[in-house]
Amino acid sequence: MDDKDPGLQLVHLLRGVTVELDLFAAGFADRNGLHPTDVRALIHLLDAARTGVSATPGWLGAQLGVNSASTTALVDRLERLGLVHRERDTRDRRRVLLIVQDEAVTLGWSFFGPLIHGMVDAMQSFEEEELATVRRFLLAMRDVAAAGRRTQGGGSARTAHR
C-alpha cells in the first residue's frame, strides 16, 4: 500500500493512539500490581455496569477470550485485591454476578481521570457533526478489528500475552 494513501495514514494514526493508550494502561497495571488482563477485565466490568449488562464470570471470560479456569483465577485475584466481588443474582440464585467495588472506581479515576478529562477537553474544539463522524469512524474500526480478531482466532489470553 502507498504510504500517502489517506486511509493508510489514518490507520497509522489509530495504531499510534492504540499504542499510547496501551502504554498508559500498562503504567496503571504496573503501578497497582495488576496484569494487563486484569485492567482489561475491569474495563469490561465497568462498561457492563454503565450499560446495564449483568456481568457473570462466563460473560467476562467470553469478553476476554479466556477459558473458565483462567477467568476464575482472574476473578479470584481481583477479589483478593478488593476490586471486584461476587454476588448471587437475586433473580436467578444459580448465577453469580461480578460487581466492581467503589475502591476500583476510585483507583481508576485517580489514574485515568486526568487523561479522560484531557480527551474530553480536546473534543471541545470539534463541531458536533465532526464528532458524529469520528464516532462512526471509531465504531467501524472497532467492528473491523473485532471481525479480524475472530477471523484470525486471536484474542485469547495465550495469544495476547505472547
Number of C-alpha atoms within 10 A of each C-alpha: 5 8 9 8 10 10 11 13 13 11 13 13 12 14 12 12 12 12 12 12 13 13 12 15 17 17 15 19 17 12 10 12 11 16 15 18 17 17 18 16 20 22 14 17 23 19 13 18 15 9 9 9 12 14 20 19 18 17 18 24 21 15 15 19 19 20 14 14 10 13 20 16 11 20 23 15 16 21 17 11 15 14 18 21 17 16 13 13 14 10 7 8 10 9 16 18 19 23 20 22 15 12 13 17 13 12 14 15 13 11 15 15 13 11 14 12 11 11 11 11 10 10 13 10 10 11 10 11 9 12 14 12 12 13 12 12 12 13 12 12 14 12 12 12 12 14 12 13 13 11 9 9 11 14 18 16 15 10 11 12 9 5
